[in-house]
Every structure is written in structure tokens, then in C-alpha cells.
Amino acid sequence: FMSVQRLHVEKRYCEVAISGNLVHLAGQLANDTSLDIKAQTQETLDNIDRLLADAGSDKTHILSVIIFLKDIEQDYAAMNEIWDAWVAEGHAPARTCVESKLYAAEVLVEMTVTAVRISN
């Protein structure tokens, strides 16, 4: 039986769930959703970095990411500009990027990450 460790737990969800060496992040988005796509993407990635560190991992150990964009036609290139600068050379994860109606109109990007834990 493998236990599950949960970090940053709310009533409805947790930000991080860890089982064995797998780290699952809840969908991450910008803290300030009034920002443009580039700034929202950067804040989202900053949140991912912080939560992965809390879980004993980092961006070089991401297995997969699902990116949800509110408007893929309008925001794909700008999001990728920030993404490409963030991804560690040689460590690009498996990735899916789709257009999606997000939970609030001002949210332009949300990302869901699965990574491997490198330390406890």
C-alpha cells in the first residue's frame, strides 16, 4: 500500500499530491489574473516552481504538463515565448496544449503538472 502525501490542502482540493516518487500538481494559474498572457504565464510557472520545490522536485523532473489556454489562436505564441525561456534545456516535458473555457473569464492560462520527486 502506497500512502499519499498532500500539501497545501483546502477543503475542495490540494495543490500537491505525492505518491511514491510521483508529484501531481493541481491546475496552476496566475495570482493576478488581470495581467496579460505573458505575465499570467510567468506567474503560473513561478507557482509551479514553488510547488515543485515544496514537493522535493523541480522543473527538470517534470514528466508531463497539460496547458489550457482561453484563446489558443490569440495567446499560443506569446505563452510559448515565456514557456520556451522557462523550460530547462534538454528537459522539455511531454506536453499537451488545448483551448478551454476556464473557470473565470479573466483566467487566460492554466497548467497541470506531473513530475518525479528527487528528494523527500
N, C-alpha and C positions, 0 to 999 in steps of 0.2 A: 504494500500500500504506500503510495507516494503522497505526502502531505502537500498542501497548498499554502503558501505564504502570501498574504495580501498587504499591500502598502497603500497609505493614503485612502482609507476606507470611508466611504459615505454610506448612507442608507441604501441608495439605489445601485451603486457601483463602487469599484475600487479603481484607482489609477494604474495599479500594477498588480499582476497576479504571477506568482513564481511557482513552478512545479519542476522539481529536479533542476536541470540546468536551463530550462526554457523560461523566458521572461515575456509576458504578454502585457502590452500597454493598452489601456482604454484609448479610444479615439482622442487624439490631441489636437488642440486648436489654439489660436492666439488668445492672449489675455485681453487684448484691446482689439475688439472686432470692428472698431471704427476705422482702422488702418487699411491701406491698400493691400493688394495681393502680395507684393514683395515683403512688406513689413509683417503681414499676418503669417506668411510662410516662415520668415526668420523667427518670429516668436514661437511658432509651433515647433520648429526644430530645436530651439533653445529649451523648450519644455521637455522634448524627447530626450535631449542630452541630460538634463537634470534628473529625470525619472530613471533613465538607464543607469546613471551613476548611483542613485539610491538603491537600485536592484543589483549592483555589482557587475554592471556591464558598460558598454559604450557603443558608439555608432559603428565601429569596425566589426562588431559582433552581431549586427542586425541580419537576420535571415530573410525577412520579407517585410514589405510595407505596402499598405493599400492607401492610396491618396484619393480623396474625394474632393472634387472641385465644383463649386457652384456653377461656374460658367467655363467649361473647358476650352471653348473657342477663344474667349477673351483672355483667359488667365494662364493657359498652359505654358506659353513661352516664358512669361515673367516668373511663374512659380519655378520652372526648371532652371532659370538663371540662378536663383537663390539655392535651390536643391543641389545643382552641379557644383557650386562653390563649397557646399557643406559636406558632401559625400567624400569620405576618405579615399584617396587614390588606391585602386586595386581592391576596394571593399564595397563596391556597389551591390546593394541587396537585390533579391528578386523583388519586382515592383509591379503593381497594378495601379493605373490611374484612370478614374472614371468621373463622369459628370453625375452629380447627385443633388437632389433637393435636401439641403441640410436643415438642422433643427431650428435655425433662426436666419432671417433674411440677410443679416449683416455678416454672417459667417461665410467666408469665401473659400476656406480650405480646412480639411480635417484629415489627420493621418493616423492609421492604426499600425502598430509595430509589433513584430515578434523577433526576439533576439535570444542569444545564448548568454548565460551568466558566466562570468570569468572569475568571480570571487564571491565569497559569502559576505 
